[in-house]
Amino acid sequence: MLIAFDIGNTHIVTGVFDTNGNLLLNFRVSSKENLTEDELFSYLKNIADFNNVELKNVDGVIISSVVPSLVTIFKYLSKKYFSIDPIIVGLDLKLPFSFSKEMNPDGFGADRIIGITEALKIHPEKNLVVFDFGTATTYEILKNGVYIGGGILPGINMSINSLFGNTAKLPKVSFEKPTTIMGRNTVEQIKAGVFFGYIGQIKEIIKEIKKHLDNPLVLSTGGLGLLVSNEIDDINEFIPELSIKGLYTLYQMNK
């Protein structure tokens, strides 16, 4: 049995897999830098018990993190409760892709590695574009299994929070499809501008990518990925568990 931790800037996603790679348990908690290994195990144990998942058979732990300060806590948890030295996702692991000679991969995020890993497992013969709509939105471009480039832009909620936090009068709104582009009050106008502006931004990115990559398959994941994907015909597939399953795949390659 494998426990996989995907530590992001906003949430920590935990997945528990059986020996056949079936995802038995998948849950998220807020990313807090003052969490202890005992608190984390308490979350894990309580949710596992509620779902009738037995943790005594855990023989592997893998950790992906974009929050370096939290990695040590998860190492403590792994050693204290499971007596396991965890695998930490990084460029030193065996990966299913390589980087083009033009790329400088220094600082390449663990979250991006696991998304690419699972995308290539699902579609190994395709040229791929992989969007992750998380705290930040990222996209990865792969040609014949080689990473040739990508991009990072502010995430949807980050954009909304920036607008709300840096203006005195504008209210905070949720990201949802408005009934019209022509807002009739301040809230409707913000919703229209944010929604259609973000959708248009992603459409333009895909349009530019297709000038450089023949017939790519465009995938998406992340918390708001489904809502965005439903609005863009060029996104071929939304895979909500892409990252957590990518951790299982990467573990199998490196255990």
C-alpha positions as CSV (number, residue, x, y, z in Angstrom):
1,M,0.0,0.0,0.0
2,L,1.3,3.5,-0.9
3,I,0.6,6.9,0.6
4,A,1.1,9.8,-1.7
5,F,1.3,13.4,-0.6
6,D,0.9,16.3,-3.0
7,I,1.8,19.5,-1.1
8,G,0.6,22.6,-2.9
9,N,0.5,26.3,-1.9
10,T,-3.2,26.1,-1.0
11,H,-4.0,22.4,-0.2
12,I,-2.2,19.2,0.7
13,V,-3.8,16.4,-1.3
14,T,-3.4,12.8,0.1
15,G,-3.9,9.6,-1.8
16,V,-3.8,6.1,-0.5
17,F,-3.3,3.3,-3.1
18,D,-3.6,-0.4,-2.9
19,T,-1.0,-2.8,-4.4
20,N,-2.8,-2.7,-7.8
21,G,-2.8,1.0,-8.0
22,N,-6.4,1.6,-7.1
23,L,-7.0,4.9,-5.4
24,L,-8.7,3.9,-2.1
25,L,-8.7,7.3,-0.5
26,N,-8.3,10.9,-1.7
27,F,-8.7,14.0,0.5
28,R,-7.3,17.4,1.0
29,V,-6.5,19.7,3.9
30,S,-5.3,23.3,3.9
31,S,-1.5,23.9,3.6
32,K,-0.4,25.3,6.9
33,E,3.3,25.7,7.7
34,N,2.8,25.2,11.4
35,L,1.3,21.7,11.0
36,T,3.0,18.9,13.0
37,E,3.5,15.3,11.9
38,D,1.1,14.2,14.6
39,E,-1.7,16.5,13.4
40,L,-1.2,15.3,9.9
41,F,-1.3,11.7,10.9
42,S,-4.5,12.4,12.9
43,Y,-6.2,13.7,9.8
44,L,-5.0,10.7,7.8
45,K,-6.0,8.1,10.4
46,N,-9.4,9.6,11.1
47,I,-10.3,9.8,7.4
48,A,-8.9,6.4,6.7
49,D,-10.9,4.8,9.5
50,F,-14.1,6.5,8.4
51,N,-13.6,5.0,4.9
52,N,-12.6,1.6,6.3
53,V,-9.0,1.9,4.9
54,E,-6.4,0.0,6.9
55,L,-3.1,1.8,7.1
56,K,-1.1,-1.0,8.7
57,N,-0.1,-2.4,5.3
58,V,1.6,0.8,4.1
59,D,5.0,0.0,2.6
60,G,5.7,3.1,0.6
61,V,5.4,6.9,0.9
62,I,6.1,9.5,-1.9
63,I,6.0,13.2,-1.4
64,S,5.6,16.0,-4.0
65,S,5.9,19.5,-2.6
66,V,6.1,23.1,-3.8
67,V,6.4,24.3,-0.2
68,P,9.9,23.3,0.9
69,S,9.3,24.1,4.6
70,L,6.7,21.3,4.8
71,V,8.8,18.5,3.4
72,T,10.6,17.9,6.7
73,I,7.3,17.5,8.5
74,F,6.2,14.8,6.1
75,K,9.5,13.0,6.4
76,Y,9.0,13.0,10.2
77,L,5.5,11.5,9.7
78,S,6.7,8.9,7.3
79,K,9.5,7.8,9.7
80,K,7.5,8.0,12.9
81,Y,4.4,6.3,11.9
82,F,5.4,4.0,9.0
83,S,9.2,3.5,9.5
84,I,9.7,4.5,5.9
85,D,12.2,6.8,4.2
86,P,9.9,8.5,1.6
87,I,10.7,9.2,-2.0
88,I,10.8,13.0,-2.6
89,V,9.8,14.0,-6.1
90,G,12.6,15.9,-8.0
91,L,14.7,15.9,-11.1
92,D,17.0,13.3,-9.6
93,L,14.4,10.6,-10.0
94,K,13.9,8.4,-13.0
95,L,11.4,10.3,-15.2
96,P,9.4,9.2,-18.2
97,F,10.4,12.4,-20.1
98,S,13.5,14.4,-21.0
99,F,14.1,18.0,-21.5
100,S,15.0,19.6,-24.8
101,K,18.6,20.9,-25.1
102,E,17.2,24.5,-25.1
103,M,15.6,24.0,-21.7
104,N,17.1,25.0,-18.3
105,P,15.1,22.7,-15.9
106,D,16.6,24.2,-12.7
107,G,13.8,24.9,-10.3
108,F,11.3,22.8,-12.2
109,G,8.4,22.1,-9.9
110,A,7.6,18.7,-8.4
111,D,3.9,19.4,-9.1
112,R,4.7,19.7,-12.8
113,I,6.7,16.5,-12.9
114,I,3.9,14.4,-11.5
115,G,1.3,15.8,-13.9
116,I,3.5,15.2,-16.9
117,T,4.3,11.7,-15.7
118,E,0.7,10.6,-15.5
119,A,-0.3,12.4,-18.8
120,L,2.4,10.4,-20.6
121,K,1.3,7.2,-19.0
122,I,-2.3,7.8,-20.3
123,H,-1.2,9.1,-23.7
124,P,2.3,7.9,-24.4
125,E,2.2,8.3,-28.2
126,K,0.7,11.8,-28.3
127,N,2.2,15.3,-28.4
128,L,0.8,16.8,-25.2
129,V,-0.2,20.1,-23.7
130,V,-1.0,19.8,-20.0
131,F,-2.8,22.6,-18.1
132,D,-3.0,22.6,-14.3
133,F,-5.5,25.2,-12.9
134,G,-4.2,25.4,-9.4
135,T,-3.0,28.3,-7.2
136,A,-1.0,29.3,-10.2
137,T,-1.9,28.0,-13.7
138,T,0.8,26.2,-15.5
139,Y,1.0,24.6,-18.9
140,E,3.5,22.0,-20.2
141,I,4.3,21.2,-23.8
142,L,5.7,17.8,-24.8
143,K,6.7,16.6,-28.2
144,N,7.6,12.9,-28.6
145,G,8.1,12.6,-24.9
146,V,10.4,15.6,-24.7
147,Y,9.6,18.6,-22.7
148,I,10.0,21.6,-25.1
149,G,8.6,24.4,-23.0
150,G,5.7,25.7,-20.9
151,G,4.4,28.7,-19.0
152,I,3.2,30.0,-15.7
153,L,0.5,32.6,-15.1
154,P,-1.5,33.7,-12.1
155,G,-4.2,31.3,-11.0
156,I,-7.9,32.2,-11.3
157,N,-8.4,32.7,-7.5
158,M,-5.0,34.5,-7.3
159,S,-6.3,37.0,-10.0
160,I,-9.6,37.5,-8.1
161,N,-7.8,38.0,-4.8
162,S,-5.4,40.5,-6.3
163,L,-8.3,42.6,-7.7
164,F,-10.1,42.4,-4.4
165,G,-7.0,43.1,-2.2
166,N,-5.6,46.0,-4.2
167,T,-8.8,48.1,-4.6
168,A,-10.7,49.9,-1.9
169,K,-14.3,49.4,-3.2
170,L,-14.4,46.3,-5.4
171,P,-15.9,43.3,-3.8
172,K,-14.5,39.7,-3.9
173,V,-16.5,37.4,-6.3
174,S,-16.5,33.8,-7.1
175,F,-15.3,32.4,-10.5
176,E,-18.4,31.3,-12.3
177,K,-19.9,31.7,-15.8
178,P,-22.0,34.9,-15.9
179,T,-25.3,35.1,-17.8
180,T,-23.9,38.0,-20.0
181,I,-20.7,39.7,-20.9
182,M,-22.6,43.0,-20.2
183,G,-22.6,43.3,-16.4
184,R,-25.4,45.5,-15.0
185,N,-23.8,46.2,-11.6
186,T,-20.3,46.0,-10.1
187,V,-20.4,42.4,-9.1
188,E,-21.7,41.2,-12.5
189,Q,-19.1,43.3,-14.3
190,I,-16.2,41.8,-12.3
191,K,-17.6,38.3,-12.9
192,A,-17.9,39.0,-16.6
193,G,-14.4,40.5,-16.9
194,V,-12.7,37.8,-14.9
195,F,-14.5,34.8,-16.5
196,F,-14.4,35.8,-20.1
197,G,-10.9,37.3,-19.7
198,Y,-9.5,34.2,-18.3
199,I,-11.2,31.9,-20.8
200,G,-9.9,34.1,-23.6
201,Q,-6.4,34.0,-22.2
202,I,-6.3,30.2,-22.2
203,K,-7.7,30.0,-25.7
204,E,-5.0,32.4,-27.0
205,I,-2.3,30.3,-25.3
206,I,-3.5,27.1,-26.9
207,K,-3.8,28.9,-30.3
208,E,-0.1,30.0,-30.0
209,I,1.0,26.6,-28.9
210,K,-0.6,25.0,-32.0
211,K,1.6,27.1,-34.2
212,H,4.6,25.2,-32.9
213,L,3.2,21.7,-32.2
214,D,1.3,19.5,-34.6
215,N,-2.0,18.0,-33.5
216,P,-1.4,18.1,-29.7
217,L,-3.7,16.5,-27.2
218,V,-4.7,19.1,-24.7
219,L,-5.3,17.9,-21.1
220,S,-6.3,19.8,-18.0
221,T,-6.5,19.2,-14.3
222,G,-6.8,21.3,-11.1
223,G,-9.5,22.7,-8.9
224,L,-11.2,24.9,-11.4
225,G,-10.1,22.9,-14.5
226,L,-13.5,21.4,-15.2
227,L,-15.2,24.8,-15.4
228,V,-12.5,26.2,-17.7
229,S,-12.4,23.0,-19.8
230,N,-16.1,23.0,-20.4
231,E,-15.8,26.4,-22.0
232,I,-12.9,25.6,-24.4
233,D,-13.4,23.1,-27.2
234,D,-9.6,22.8,-27.7
235,I,-9.2,21.2,-24.3
236,N,-9.7,17.5,-25.1
237,E,-9.8,15.9,-21.6
238,F,-10.2,17.0,-18.0
239,I,-8.5,14.5,-15.6
240,P,-9.2,15.6,-11.9
241,E,-6.8,13.0,-10.3
242,L,-3.9,13.5,-12.7
243,S,-1.4,14.7,-10.1
244,I,-2.1,12.2,-7.3
245,K,-2.1,9.3,-9.7
246,G,1.1,10.6,-11.2
247,L,2.6,10.1,-7.8
248,Y,1.7,6.5,-7.9
249,T,3.2,6.1,-11.4
250,L,6.4,7.9,-10.4
251,Y,6.7,5.7,-7.3
252,Q,6.4,2.5,-9.3
253,M,9.2,3.8,-11.6
254,N,11.5,4.6,-8.6
255,K,10.7,2.3,-5.7
